[in-house]
């Protein structure tokens, strides 16, 4: 499972992933090039983080 998140929704994204997977989430920064083409899963902002589980 993988979610994208902006600065605003990172806490929400982490909570949602824990709730859905019951595992500790891994948070990574998105590279600049990738950032421009990737939107937050919770709003229309460009995503800053990728949150994933194993
Ligand atoms: Zn957002």
mmCIF file of the protein (N, C-alpha, C, O) and its ligand, coordinates in Angstrom:
data_MODEL
# 
_entry.id   MODEL 
# 
loop_
_entity.id 
_entity.type 
_entity.pdbx_number_of_molecules 
1 polymer     1 
2 non-polymer 1 
# 
_entity_poly.entity_id                      1 
_entity_poly.type                           'polypeptide(L)' 
_entity_poly.nstd_linkage                   no 
_entity_poly.nstd_monomer                   no 
_entity_poly.pdbx_seq_one_letter_code       
;(UNK)(UNK)(UNK)(UNK)(UNK)(UNK)(UNK)(UNK)(UNK)(UNK)(UNK)(UNK)(UNK)(UNK)(UNK)(UNK)
(UNK)(UNK)(UNK)(UNK)(UNK)(UNK)(UNK)(UNK)(UNK)(UNK)(UNK)(UNK)(UNK)(UNK)(UNK)(UNK)
(UNK)(UNK)(UNK)(UNK)(UNK)(UNK)(UNK)(UNK)(UNK)(UNK)(UNK)(UNK)(UNK)(UNK)(UNK)(UNK)
(UNK)(UNK)(UNK)(UNK)(UNK)(UNK)
;
_entity_poly.pdbx_seq_one_letter_code_can   XXXXXXXXXXXXXXXXXXXXXXXXXXXXXXXXXXXXXXXXXXXXXXXXXXXXXX 
_entity_poly.pdbx_strand_id                 A 
# 
loop_
_entity_poly_seq.entity_id 
_entity_poly_seq.num 
_entity_poly_seq.mon_id 
_entity_poly_seq.hetero 
1 1  UNK n 
1 2  UNK n 
1 3  UNK n 
1 4  UNK n 
1 5  UNK n 
1 6  UNK n 
1 7  UNK n 
1 8  UNK n 
1 9  UNK n 
1 10 UNK n 
1 11 UNK n 
1 12 UNK n 
1 13 UNK n 
1 14 UNK n 
1 15 UNK n 
1 16 UNK n 
1 17 UNK n 
1 18 UNK n 
1 19 UNK n 
1 20 UNK n 
1 21 UNK n 
1 22 UNK n 
1 23 UNK n 
1 24 UNK n 
1 25 UNK n 
1 26 UNK n 
1 27 UNK n 
1 28 UNK n 
1 29 UNK n 
1 30 UNK n 
1 31 UNK n 
1 32 UNK n 
1 33 UNK n 
1 34 UNK n 
1 35 UNK n 
1 36 UNK n 
1 37 UNK n 
1 38 UNK n 
1 39 UNK n 
1 40 UNK n 
1 41 UNK n 
1 42 UNK n 
1 43 UNK n 
1 44 UNK n 
1 45 UNK n 
1 46 UNK n 
1 47 UNK n 
1 48 UNK n 
1 49 UNK n 
1 50 UNK n 
1 51 UNK n 
1 52 UNK n 
1 53 UNK n 
1 54 UNK n 
# 
loop_
_struct_asym.id 
_struct_asym.entity_id 
A 1 
B 2 
# 
loop_
_chem_comp.id 
_chem_comp.type 
_chem_comp.mon_nstd_flag 
UNK 'L-peptide linking' . 
ZN  non-polymer         . 
# 
_pdbx_entity_nonpoly.entity_id   2 
_pdbx_entity_nonpoly.name        ? 
_pdbx_entity_nonpoly.comp_id     ZN 
# 
_pdbx_nonpoly_scheme.asym_id         B 
_pdbx_nonpoly_scheme.entity_id       2 
_pdbx_nonpoly_scheme.mon_id          ZN 
_pdbx_nonpoly_scheme.ndb_seq_num     1 
_pdbx_nonpoly_scheme.pdb_seq_num     101 
_pdbx_nonpoly_scheme.auth_seq_num    101 
_pdbx_nonpoly_scheme.pdb_mon_id      ZN 
_pdbx_nonpoly_scheme.auth_mon_id     ZN 
_pdbx_nonpoly_scheme.pdb_strand_id   A 
_pdbx_nonpoly_scheme.pdb_ins_code    . 
# 
loop_
_atom_site.group_PDB 
_atom_site.id 
_atom_site.type_symbol 
_atom_site.label_atom_id 
_atom_site.label_alt_id 
_atom_site.label_comp_id 
_atom_site.label_asym_id 
_atom_site.label_entity_id 
_atom_site.label_seq_id 
_atom_site.pdbx_PDB_ins_code 
_atom_site.Cartn_x 
_atom_site.Cartn_y 
_atom_site.Cartn_z 
_atom_site.occupancy 
_atom_site.B_iso_or_equiv 
_atom_site.pdbx_formal_charge 
_atom_site.auth_seq_id 
_atom_site.auth_comp_id 
_atom_site.auth_asym_id 
_atom_site.auth_atom_id 
_atom_site.pdbx_PDB_model_num 
ATOM   1   N  N  . UNK A 1 1  ? 0.836  -1.202 0.000   1.00 0.00 ? 1   UNK A N  1 
ATOM   2   C  CA . UNK A 1 1  ? 0.000  0.000  0.000   1.00 0.00 ? 1   UNK A CA 1 
ATOM   3   C  C  . UNK A 1 1  ? 0.870  1.250  0.000   1.00 0.00 ? 1   UNK A C  1 
ATOM   4   O  O  . UNK A 1 1  ? 1.902  1.302  0.669   1.00 0.00 ? 1   UNK A O  1 
ATOM   5   N  N  . UNK A 1 2  ? 0.449  2.241  -0.745  1.00 0.00 ? 2   UNK A N  1 
ATOM   6   C  CA . UNK A 1 2  ? 1.227  3.455  -0.879  1.00 0.00 ? 2   UNK A CA 1 
ATOM   7   C  C  . UNK A 1 2  ? 0.301  4.663  -0.975  1.00 0.00 ? 2   UNK A C  1 
ATOM   8   O  O  . UNK A 1 2  ? -0.664 4.652  -1.739  1.00 0.00 ? 2   UNK A O  1 
ATOM   9   N  N  . UNK A 1 3  ? 0.598  5.713  -0.190  1.00 0.00 ? 3   UNK A N  1 
ATOM   10  C  CA . UNK A 1 3  ? -0.185 6.941  -0.272  1.00 0.00 ? 3   UNK A CA 1 
ATOM   11  C  C  . UNK A 1 3  ? 0.742  8.122  -0.469  1.00 0.00 ? 3   UNK A C  1 
ATOM   12  O  O  . UNK A 1 3  ? 1.886  8.115  -0.014  1.00 0.00 ? 3   UNK A O  1 
ATOM   13  N  N  . UNK A 1 4  ? 0.236  9.139  -1.155  1.00 0.00 ? 4   UNK A N  1 
ATOM   14  C  CA . UNK A 1 4  ? 1.000  10.357 -1.342  1.00 0.00 ? 4   UNK A CA 1 
ATOM   15  C  C  . UNK A 1 4  ? 0.408  11.446 -0.492  1.00 0.00 ? 4   UNK A C  1 
ATOM   16  O  O  . UNK A 1 4  ? -0.809 11.529 -0.326  1.00 0.00 ? 4   UNK A O  1 
ATOM   17  N  N  . UNK A 1 5  ? 1.288  12.300 0.060   1.00 0.00 ? 5   UNK A N  1 
ATOM   18  C  CA . UNK A 1 5  ? 0.790  13.340 0.939   1.00 0.00 ? 5   UNK A CA 1 
ATOM   19  C  C  . UNK A 1 5  ? 1.570  14.645 0.827   1.00 0.00 ? 5   UNK A C  1 
ATOM   20  O  O  . UNK A 1 5  ? 2.781  14.646 0.604   1.00 0.00 ? 5   UNK A O  1 
ATOM   21  N  N  . UNK A 1 6  ? 0.856  15.749 0.986   1.00 0.00 ? 6   UNK A N  1 
ATOM   22  C  CA . UNK A 1 6  ? 1.485  17.063 1.070   1.00 0.00 ? 6   UNK A CA 1 
ATOM   23  C  C  . UNK A 1 6  ? 1.899  17.296 2.532   1.00 0.00 ? 6   UNK A C  1 
ATOM   24  O  O  . UNK A 1 6  ? 1.647  16.453 3.392   1.00 0.00 ? 6   UNK A O  1 
ATOM   25  N  N  . UNK A 1 7  ? 2.526  18.428 2.802   1.00 0.00 ? 7   UNK A N  1 
ATOM   26  C  CA . UNK A 1 7  ? 2.954  18.783 4.170   1.00 0.00 ? 7   UNK A CA 1 
ATOM   27  C  C  . UNK A 1 7  ? 1.776  18.796 5.142   1.00 0.00 ? 7   UNK A C  1 
ATOM   28  O  O  . UNK A 1 7  ? 1.904  18.363 6.287   1.00 0.00 ? 7   UNK A O  1 
ATOM   29  N  N  . UNK A 1 8  ? 0.637  19.293 4.683   1.00 0.00 ? 8   UNK A N  1 
ATOM   30  C  CA . UNK A 1 8  ? -0.546 19.443 5.530   1.00 0.00 ? 8   UNK A CA 1 
ATOM   31  C  C  . UNK A 1 8  ? -1.139 18.114 5.961   1.00 0.00 ? 8   UNK A C  1 
ATOM   32  O  O  . UNK A 1 8  ? -1.592 17.971 7.097   1.00 0.00 ? 8   UNK A O  1 
ATOM   33  N  N  . UNK A 1 9  ? -1.140 17.146 5.064   1.00 0.00 ? 9   UNK A N  1 
ATOM   34  C  CA . UNK A 1 9  ? -1.860 15.904 5.326   1.00 0.00 ? 9   UNK A CA 1 
ATOM   35  C  C  . UNK A 1 9  ? -0.996 14.733 5.763   1.00 0.00 ? 9   UNK A C  1 
ATOM   36  O  O  . UNK A 1 9  ? -1.472 13.600 5.827   1.00 0.00 ? 9   UNK A O  1 
ATOM   37  N  N  . UNK A 1 10 ? 0.264  14.995 6.063   1.00 0.00 ? 10  UNK A N  1 
ATOM   38  C  CA . UNK A 1 10 ? 1.154  13.889 6.406   1.00 0.00 ? 10  UNK A CA 1 
ATOM   39  C  C  . UNK A 1 10 ? 0.696  13.140 7.669   1.00 0.00 ? 10  UNK A C  1 
ATOM   40  O  O  . UNK A 1 10 ? 0.745  11.911 7.713   1.00 0.00 ? 10  UNK A O  1 
ATOM   41  N  N  . UNK A 1 11 ? 0.259  13.872 8.680   1.00 0.00 ? 11  UNK A N  1 
ATOM   42  C  CA . UNK A 1 11 ? -0.230 13.216 9.911   1.00 0.00 ? 11  UNK A CA 1 
ATOM   43  C  C  . UNK A 1 11 ? -1.444 12.347 9.619   1.00 0.00 ? 11  UNK A C  1 
ATOM   44  O  O  . UNK A 1 11 ? -1.559 11.223 10.107  1.00 0.00 ? 11  UNK A O  1 
ATOM   45  N  N  . UNK A 1 12 ? -2.343 12.892 8.816   1.00 0.00 ? 12  UNK A N  1 
ATOM   46  C  CA . UNK A 1 12 ? -3.546 12.176 8.415   1.00 0.00 ? 12  UNK A CA 1 
ATOM   47  C  C  . UNK A 1 12 ? -3.181 10.924 7.613   1.00 0.00 ? 12  UNK A C  1 
ATOM   48  O  O  . UNK A 1 12 ? -3.737 9.850  7.840   1.00 0.00 ? 12  UNK A O  1 
ATOM   49  N  N  . UNK A 1 13 ? -2.258 11.070 6.690   1.00 0.00 ? 13  UNK A N  1 
ATOM   50  C  CA . UNK A 1 13 ? -1.826 9.945  5.854   1.00 0.00 ? 13  UNK A CA 1 
ATOM   51  C  C  . UNK A 1 13 ? -1.230 8.824  6.710   1.00 0.00 ? 13  UNK A C  1 
ATOM   52  O  O  . UNK A 1 13 ? -1.520 7.648  6.492   1.00 0.00 ? 13  UNK A O  1 
ATOM   53  N  N  . UNK A 1 14 ? -0.403 9.193  7.675   1.00 0.00 ? 14  UNK A N  1 
ATOM   54  C  CA . UNK A 1 14 ? 0.199  8.193  8.573   1.00 0.00 ? 14  UNK A CA 1 
ATOM   55  C  C  . UNK A 1 14 ? -0.877 7.484  9.392   1.00 0.00 ? 14  UNK A C  1 
ATOM   56  O  O  . UNK A 1 14 ? -0.861 6.260  9.524   1.00 0.00 ? 14  UNK A O  1 
ATOM   57  N  N  . UNK A 1 15 ? -1.803 8.256  9.936   1.00 0.00 ? 15  UNK A N  1 
ATOM   58  C  CA . UNK A 1 15 ? -2.912 7.676  10.716  1.00 0.00 ? 15  UNK A CA 1 
ATOM   59  C  C  . UNK A 1 15 ? -3.737 6.698  9.885   1.00 0.00 ? 15  UNK A C  1 
ATOM   60  O  O  . UNK A 1 15 ? -4.064 5.602  10.341  1.00 0.00 ? 15  UNK A O  1 
ATOM   61  N  N  . UNK A 1 16 ? -4.065 7.103  8.669   1.00 0.00 ? 16  UNK A N  1 
ATOM   62  C  CA . UNK A 1 16 ? -4.882 6.276  7.786   1.00 0.00 ? 16  UNK A CA 1 
ATOM   63  C  C  . UNK A 1 16 ? -4.174 4.963  7.449   1.00 0.00 ? 16  UNK A C  1 
ATOM   64  O  O  . UNK A 1 16 ? -4.787 3.896  7.431   1.00 0.00 ? 16  UNK A O  1 
ATOM   65  N  N  . UNK A 1 17 ? -2.878 5.066  7.183   1.00 0.00 ? 17  UNK A N  1 
ATOM   66  C  CA . UNK A 1 17 ? -2.131 3.869  6.824   1.00 0.00 ? 17  UNK A CA 1 
ATOM   67  C  C  . UNK A 1 17 ? -2.051 2.897  7.996   1.00 0.00 ? 17  UNK A C  1 
ATOM   68  O  O  . UNK A 1 17 ? -2.197 1.688  7.822   1.00 0.00 ? 17  UNK A O  1 
ATOM   69  N  N  . UNK A 1 18 ? -1.819 3.432  9.183   1.00 0.00 ? 18  UNK A N  1 
ATOM   70  C  CA . UNK A 1 18 ? -1.776 2.581  10.379  1.00 0.00 ? 18  UNK A CA 1 
ATOM   71  C  C  . UNK A 1 18 ? -3.137 1.919  10.591  1.00 0.00 ? 18  UNK A C  1 
ATOM   72  O  O  . UNK A 1 18 ? -3.217 0.728  10.892  1.00 0.00 ? 18  UNK A O  1 
ATOM   73  N  N  . UNK A 1 19 ? -4.202 2.699  10.431  1.00 0.00 ? 19  UNK A N  1 
ATOM   74  C  CA . UNK A 1 19 ? -5.558 2.174  10.604  1.00 0.00 ? 19  UNK A CA 1 
ATOM   75  C  C  . UNK A 1 19 ? -5.869 1.070  9.599   1.00 0.00 ? 19  UNK A C  1 
ATOM   76  O  O  . UNK A 1 19 ? -6.500 0.070  9.941   1.00 0.00 ? 19  UNK A O  1 
ATOM   77  N  N  . UNK A 1 20 ? -5.424 1.256  8.362   1.00 0.00 ? 20  UNK A N  1 
ATOM   78  C  CA . UNK A 1 20 ? -5.729 0.292  7.306   1.00 0.00 ? 20  UNK A CA 1 
ATOM   79  C  C  . UNK A 1 20 ? -4.849 -0.953 7.329   1.00 0.00 ? 20  UNK A C  1 
ATOM   80  O  O  . UNK A 1 20 ? -5.314 -2.053 7.030   1.00 0.00 ? 20  UNK A O  1 
ATOM   81  N  N  . UNK A 1 21 ? -3.579 -0.777 7.685   1.00 0.00 ? 21  UNK A N  1 
ATOM   82  C  CA . UNK A 1 21 ? -2.640 -1.908 7.596   1.00 0.00 ? 21  UNK A CA 1 
ATOM   83  C  C  . UNK A 1 21 ? -2.263 -2.479 8.949   1.00 0.00 ? 21  UNK A C  1 
ATOM   84  O  O  . UNK A 1 21 ? -1.790 -3.612 9.040   1.00 0.00 ? 21  UNK A O  1 
ATOM   85  N  N  . UNK A 1 22 ? -2.477 -1.683 10.025  1.00 0.00 ? 22  UNK A N  1 
ATOM   86  C  CA . UNK A 1 22 ? -2.054 -2.055 11.379  1.00 0.00 ? 22  UNK A CA 1 
ATOM   87  C  C  . UNK A 1 22 ? -0.559 -2.338 11.447  1.00 0.00 ? 22  UNK A C  1 
ATOM   88  O  O  . UNK A 1 22 ? -0.094 -3.138 12.259  1.00 0.00 ? 22  UNK A O  1 
ATOM   89  N  N  . UNK A 1 23 ? 0.179  -1.665 10.576  1.00 0.00 ? 23  UNK A N  1 
ATOM   90  C  CA . UNK A 1 23 ? 1.638  -1.771 10.595  1.00 0.00 ? 23  UNK A CA 1 
ATOM   91  C  C  . UNK A 1 23 ? 2.240  -0.384 10.710  1.00 0.00 ? 23  UNK A C  1 
ATOM   92  O  O  . UNK A 1 23 ? 1.588  0.621  10.430  1.00 0.00 ? 23  UNK A O  1 
ATOM   93  N  N  . UNK A 1 24 ? 3.490  -0.349 11.126  1.00 0.00 ? 24  UNK A N  1 
ATOM   94  C  CA . UNK A 1 24 ? 4.158  0.939  11.223  1.00 0.00 ? 24  UNK A CA 1 
ATOM   95  C  C  . UNK A 1 24 ? 4.500  1.445  9.824   1.00 0.00 ? 24  UNK A C  1 
ATOM   96  O  O  . UNK A 1 24 ? 5.169  0.741  9.066   1.00 0.00 ? 24  UNK A O  1 
ATOM   97  N  N  . UNK A 1 25 ? 4.054  2.655  9.465   1.00 0.00 ? 25  UNK A N  1 
ATOM   98  C  CA . UNK A 1 25 ? 4.290  3.156  8.110   1.00 0.00 ? 25  UNK A CA 1 
ATOM   99  C  C  . UNK A 1 25 ? 5.702  3.682  7.888   1.00 0.00 ? 25  UNK A C  1 
ATOM   100 O  O  . UNK A 1 25 ? 6.370  4.125  8.822   1.00 0.00 ? 25  UNK A O  1 
ATOM   101 N  N  . UNK A 1 26 ? 6.139  3.627  6.647   1.00 0.00 ? 26  UNK A N  1 
ATOM   102 C  CA . UNK A 1 26 ? 7.429  4.176  6.245   1.00 0.00 ? 26  UNK A CA 1 
ATOM   103 C  C  . UNK A 1 26 ? 7.165  5.480  5.501   1.00 0.00 ? 26  UNK A C  1 
ATOM   104 O  O  . UNK A 1 26 ? 6.363  5.523  4.568   1.00 0.00 ? 26  UNK A O  1 
ATOM   105 N  N  . UNK A 1 27 ? 7.843  6.535  5.922   1.00 0.00 ? 27  UNK A N  1 
ATOM   106 C  CA . UNK A 1 27 ? 7.641  7.838  5.318   1.00 0.00 ? 27  UNK A CA 1 
ATOM   107 C  C  . UNK A 1 27 ? 8.896  8.252  4.555   1.00 0.00 ? 27  UNK A C  1 
ATOM   108 O  O  . UNK A 1 27 ? 9.995  8.250  5.110   1.00 0.00 ? 27  UNK A O  1 
ATOM   109 N  N  . UNK A 1 28 ? 8.730  8.606  3.286   1.00 0.00 ? 28  UNK A N  1 
ATOM   110 C  CA . UNK A 1 28 ? 9.869  9.047  2.482   1.00 0.00 ? 28  UNK A CA 1 
ATOM   111 C  C  . UNK A 1 28 ? 9.548  10.353 1.778   1.00 0.00 ? 28  UNK A C  1 
ATOM   112 O  O  . UNK A 1 28 ? 8.401  10.608 1.411   1.00 0.00 ? 28  UNK A O  1 
ATOM   113 N  N  . UNK A 1 29 ? 10.559 11.169 1.596   1.00 0.00 ? 29  UNK A N  1 
ATOM   114 C  CA . UNK A 1 29 ? 10.381 12.399 0.824   1.00 0.00 ? 29  UNK A CA 1 
ATOM   115 C  C  . UNK A 1 29 ? 10.350 12.059 -0.659  1.00 0.00 ? 29  UNK A C  1 
ATOM   116 O  O  . UNK A 1 29 ? 11.056 11.158 -1.112  1.00 0.00 ? 29  UNK A O  1 
ATOM   117 N  N  . UNK A 1 30 ? 9.539  12.776 -1.402  1.00 0.00 ? 30  UNK A N  1 
ATOM   118 C  CA . UNK A 1 30 ? 9.488  12.584 -2.853  1.00 0.00 ? 30  UNK A CA 1 
ATOM   119 C  C  . UNK A 1 30 ? 10.581 13.432 -3.505  1.00 0.00 ? 30  UNK A C  1 
ATOM   120 O  O  . UNK A 1 30 ? 10.829 14.564 -3.089  1.00 0.00 ? 30  UNK A O  1 
ATOM   121 N  N  . UNK A 1 31 ? 11.219 12.886 -4.511  1.00 0.00 ? 31  UNK A N  1 
ATOM   122 C  CA . UNK A 1 31 ? 12.231 13.635 -5.254  1.00 0.00 ? 31  UNK A CA 1 
ATOM   123 C  C  . UNK A 1 31 ? 11.579 14.778 -6.019  1.00 0.00 ? 31  UNK A C  1 
ATOM   124 O  O  . UNK A 1 31 ? 10.423 14.686 -6.432  1.00 0.00 ? 31  UNK A O  1 
ATOM   125 N  N  . UNK A 1 32 ? 12.332 15.856 -6.201  1.00 0.00 ? 32  UNK A N  1 
ATOM   126 C  CA . UNK A 1 32 ? 11.815 17.060 -6.864  1.00 0.00 ? 32  UNK A CA 1 
ATOM   127 C  C  . UNK A 1 32 ? 11.102 16.785 -8.192  1.00 0.00 ? 32  UNK A C  1 
ATOM   128 O  O  . UNK A 1 32 ? 10.014 17.307 -8.433  1.00 0.00 ? 32  UNK A O  1 
ATOM   129 N  N  . UNK A 1 33 ? 11.708 15.973 -9.040  1.00 0.00 ? 33  UNK A N  1 
ATOM   130 C  CA . UNK A 1 33 ? 11.130 15.714 -10.375 1.00 0.00 ? 33  UNK A CA 1 
ATOM   131 C  C  . UNK A 1 33 ? 9.775  15.010 -10.262 1.00 0.00 ? 33  UNK A C  1 
ATOM   132 O  O  . UNK A 1 33 ? 8.839  15.289 -11.012 1.00 0.00 ? 33  UNK A O  1 
ATOM   133 N  N  . UNK A 1 34 ? 9.705  14.096 -9.306  1.00 0.00 ? 34  UNK A N  1 
ATOM   134 C  CA . UNK A 1 34 ? 8.508  13.289 -9.118  1.00 0.00 ? 34  UNK A CA 1 
ATOM   135 C  C  . UNK A 1 34 ? 7.372  14.114 -8.492  1.00 0.00 ? 34  UNK A C  1 
ATOM   136 O  O  . UNK A 1 34 ? 6.190  13.904 -8.764  1.00 0.00 ? 34  UNK A O  1 
ATOM   137 N  N  . UNK A 1 35 ? 7.785  15.049 -7.653  1.00 0.00 ? 35  UNK A N  1 
ATOM   138 C  CA . UNK A 1 35 ? 6.870  15.898 -6.896  1.00 0.00 ? 35  UNK A CA 1 
ATOM   139 C  C  . UNK A 1 35 ? 5.871  16.633 -7.797  1.00 0.00 ? 35  UNK A C  1 
ATOM   140 O  O  . UNK A 1 35 ? 4.677  16.682 -7.503  1.00 0.00 ? 35  UNK A O  1 
ATOM   141 N  N  . UNK A 1 36 ? 6.371  17.197 -8.891  1.00 0.00 ? 36  UNK A N  1 
ATOM   142 C  CA . UNK A 1 36 ? 5.557  18.009 -9.783  1.00 0.00 ? 36  UNK A CA 1 
ATOM   143 C  C  . UNK A 1 36 ? 4.419  17.240 -10.432 1.00 0.00 ? 36  UNK A C  1 
ATOM   144 O  O  . UNK A 1 36 ? 3.386  17.822 -10.761 1.00 0.00 ? 36  UNK A O  1 
ATOM   145 N  N  . UNK A 1 37 ? 4.598  15.939 -10.619 1.00 0.00 ? 37  UNK A N  1 
ATOM   146 C  CA . UNK A 1 37 ? 3.586  15.143 -11.292 1.00 0.00 ? 37  UNK A CA 1 
ATOM   147 C  C  . UNK A 1 37 ? 2.735  14.317 -10.326 1.00 0.00 ? 37  UNK A C  1 
ATOM   148 O  O  . UNK A 1 37 ? 1.869  13.551 -10.751 1.00 0.00 ? 37  UNK A O  1 
ATOM   149 N  N  . UNK A 1 38 ? 2.987  14.480 -9.024  1.00 0.00 ? 38  UNK A N  1 
ATOM   150 C  CA . UNK A 1 38 ? 2.280  13.656 -8.044  1.00 0.00 ? 38  UNK A CA 1 
ATOM   151 C  C  . UNK A 1 38 ? 1.439  14.513 -7.115  1.00 0.00 ? 38  UNK A C  1 
ATOM   152 O  O  . UNK A 1 38 ? 1.932  15.468 -6.516  1.00 0.00 ? 38  UNK A O  1 
ATOM   153 N  N  . UNK A 1 39 ? 0.172  14.166 -7.001  1.00 0.00 ? 39  UNK A N  1 
ATOM   154 C  CA . UNK A 1 39 ? -0.718 14.922 -6.120  1.00 0.00 ? 39  UNK A CA 1 
ATOM   155 C  C  . UNK A 1 39 ? -0.949 14.205 -4.802  1.00 0.00 ? 39  UNK A C  1 
ATOM   156 O  O  . UNK A 1 39 ? -0.899 12.977 -4.726  1.00 0.00 ? 39  UNK A O  1 
ATOM   157 N  N  . UNK A 1 40 ? -1.201 14.993 -3.769  1.00 0.00 ? 40  UNK A N  1 
ATOM   158 C  CA . UNK A 1 40 ? -1.580 14.475 -2.456  1.00 0.00 ? 40  UNK A CA 1 
ATOM   159 C  C  . UNK A 1 40 ? -2.839 13.611 -2.596  1.00 0.00 ? 40  UNK A C  1 
ATOM   160 O  O  . UNK A 1 40 ? -3.725 13.935 -3.386  1.00 0.00 ? 40  UNK A O  1 
ATOM   161 N  N  . UNK A 1 41 ? -2.920 12.519 -1.839  1.00 0.00 ? 41  UNK A N  1 
ATOM   162 C  CA . UNK A 1 41 ? -4.099 11.648 -1.893  1.00 0.00 ? 41  UNK A CA 1 
ATOM   163 C  C  . UNK A 1 41 ? -5.317 12.286 -1.229  1.00 0.00 ? 41  UNK A C  1 
ATOM   164 O  O  . UNK A 1 41 ? -6.430 11.782 -1.375  1.00 0.00 ? 41  UNK A O  1 
ATOM   165 N  N  . UNK A 1 42 ? -5.124 13.386 -0.504  1.00 0.00 ? 42  UNK A N  1 
ATOM   166 C  CA . UNK A 1 42 ? -6.216 13.977 0.287   1.00 0.00 ? 42  UNK A CA 1 
ATOM   167 C  C  . UNK A 1 42 ? -6.604 15.391 -0.134  1.00 0.00 ? 42  UNK A C  1 
ATOM   168 O  O  . UNK A 1 42 ? -7.604 15.927 0.345   1.00 0.00 ? 42  UNK A O  1 
ATOM   169 N  N  . UNK A 1 43 ? -5.814 16.004 -1.035  1.00 0.00 ? 43  UNK A N  1 
ATOM   170 C  CA . UNK A 1 43 ? -6.184 17.326 -1.543  1.00 0.00 ? 43  UNK A CA 1 
ATOM   171 C  C  . UNK A 1 43 ? -5.514 17.543 -2.905  1.00 0.00 ? 43  UNK A C  1 
ATOM   172 O  O  . UNK A 1 43 ? -4.952 16.605 -3.470  1.00 0.00 ? 43  UNK A O  1 
ATOM   173 N  N  . UNK A 1 44 ? -5.567 18.751 -3.427  1.00 0.00 ? 44  UNK A N  1 
ATOM   174 C  CA . UNK A 1 44 ? -5.048 19.031 -4.768  1.00 0.00 ? 44  UNK A CA 1 
ATOM   175 C  C  . UNK A 1 44 ? -3.611 19.547 -4.784  1.00 0.00 ? 44  UNK A C  1 
ATOM   176 O  O  . UNK A 1 44 ? -3.077 19.889 -5.839  1.00 0.00 ? 44  UNK A O  1 
ATOM   177 N  N  . UNK A 1 45 ? -2.996 19.598 -3.612  1.00 0.00 ? 45  UNK A N  1 
ATOM   178 C  CA . UNK A 1 45 ? -1.608 20.060 -3.528  1.00 0.00 ? 45  UNK A CA 1 
ATOM   179 C  C  . UNK A 1 45 ? -0.652 19.023 -4.130  1.00 0.00 ? 45  UNK A C  1 
ATOM   180 O  O  . UNK A 1 45 ? -0.991 17.845 -4.236  1.00 0.00 ? 45  UNK A O  1 
ATOM   181 N  N  . UNK A 1 46 ? 0.537  19.471 -4.520  1.00 0.00 ? 46  UNK A N  1 
ATOM   182 C  CA . UNK A 1 46 ? 1.578  18.541 -4.931  1.00 0.00 ? 46  UNK A CA 1 
ATOM   183 C  C  . UNK A 1 46 ? 2.045  17.763 -3.702  1.00 0.00 ? 46  UNK A C  1 
ATOM   184 O  O  . UNK A 1 46 ? 2.214  18.334 -2.624  1.00 0.00 ? 46  UNK A O  1 
ATOM   185 N  N  . UNK A 1 47 ? 2.247  16.489 -3.868  1.00 0.00 ? 47  UNK A N  1 
ATOM   186 C  CA . UNK A 1 47 ? 2.666  15.646 -2.754  1.00 0.00 ? 47  UNK A CA 1 
ATOM   187 C  C  . UNK A 1 47 ? 4.126  15.901 -2.391  1.00 0.00 ? 47  UNK A C  1 
ATOM   188 O  O  . UNK A 1 47 ? 4.959  16.162 -3.259  1.00 0.00 ? 47  UNK A O  1 
ATOM   189 N  N  . UNK A 1 48 ? 4.419  15.822 -1.106  1.00 0.00 ? 48  UNK A N  1 
ATOM   190 C  CA . UNK A 1 48 ? 5.788  15.994 -0.614  1.00 0.00 ? 48  UNK A CA 1 
ATOM   191 C  C  . UNK A 1 48 ? 6.347  14.682 -0.092  1.00 0.00 ? 48  UNK A C  1 
ATOM   192 O  O  . UNK A 1 48 ? 7.554  14.446 -0.132  1.00 0.00 ? 48  UNK A O  1 
ATOM   193 N  N  . UNK A 1 49 ? 5.433  13.813 0.408   1.00 0.00 ? 49  UNK A N  1 
ATOM   194 C  CA . UNK A 1 49 ? 5.866  12.555 0.991   1.00 0.00 ? 49  UNK A CA 1 
ATOM   195 C  C  . UNK A 1 49 ? 5.168  11.354 0.375   1.00 0.00 ? 49  UNK A C  1 
ATOM   196 O  O  . UNK A 1 49 ? 4.038  11.438 -0.106  1.00 0.00 ? 49  UNK A O  1 
ATOM   197 N  N  . UNK A 1 50 ? 5.881  10.232 0.406   1.00 0.00 ? 50  UNK A N  1 
ATOM   198 C  CA . UNK A 1 50 ? 5.261  8.943  0.100   1.00 0.00 ? 50  UNK A CA 1 
ATOM   199 C  C  . UNK A 1 50 ? 5.182  8.201  1.414   1.00 0.00 ? 50  UNK A C  1 
ATOM   200 O  O  . UNK A 1 50 ? 6.176  8.095  2.132   1.00 0.00 ? 50  UNK A O  1 
ATOM   201 N  N  . UNK A 1 51 ? 4.019  7.690  1.731   1.00 0.00 ? 51  UNK A N  1 
ATOM   202 C  CA . UNK A 1 51 ? 3.851  6.882  2.927   1.00 0.00 ? 51  UNK A CA 1 
ATOM   203 C  C  . UNK A 1 51 ? 3.494  5.466  2.470   1.00 0.00 ? 51  UNK A C  1 
ATOM   204 O  O  . UNK A 1 51 ? 2.549  5.268  1.707   1.00 0.00 ? 51  UNK A O  1 
ATOM   205 N  N  . UNK A 1 52 ? 4.253  4.500  2.942   1.00 0.00 ? 52  UNK A N  1 
ATOM   206 C  CA . UNK A 1 52 ? 3.996  3.132  2.510   1.00 0.00 ? 52  UNK A CA 1 
ATOM   207 C  C  . UNK A 1 52 ? 4.153  2.153  3.666   1.00 0.00 ? 52  UNK A C  1 
ATOM   208 O  O  . UNK A 1 52 ? 4.747  2.467  4.698   1.00 0.00 ? 52  UNK A O  1 
ATOM   209 N  N  . UNK A 1 53 ? 3.606  0.963  3.464   1.00 0.00 ? 53  UNK A N  1 
ATOM   210 C  CA . UNK A 1 53 ? 3.831  -0.104 4.425   1.00 0.00 ? 53  UNK A CA 1 
ATOM   211 C  C  . UNK A 1 53 ? 4.642  -1.179 3.714   1.00 0.00 ? 53  UNK A C  1 
ATOM   212 O  O  . UNK A 1 53 ? 4.729  -1.182 2.486   1.00 0.00 ? 53  UNK A O  1 
ATOM   213 N  N  . UNK A 1 54 ? 5.227  -2.079 4.468   1.00 0.00 ? 54  UNK A N  1 
ATOM   214 C  CA . UNK A 1 54 ? 6.116  -3.101 3.885   1.00 0.00 ? 54  UNK A CA 1 
ATOM   215 C  C  . UNK A 1 54 ? 5.415  -4.014 2.887   1.00 0.00 ? 54  UNK A C  1 
ATOM   216 O  O  . UNK A 1 54 ? 6.042  -4.912 2.325   1.00 0.00 ? 54  UNK A O  1 
HETATM 217 ZN ZN . ZN  B 2 .  ? -2.920 17.295 1.096   1.00 0.00 ? 101 ZN  A ZN 1 
# 
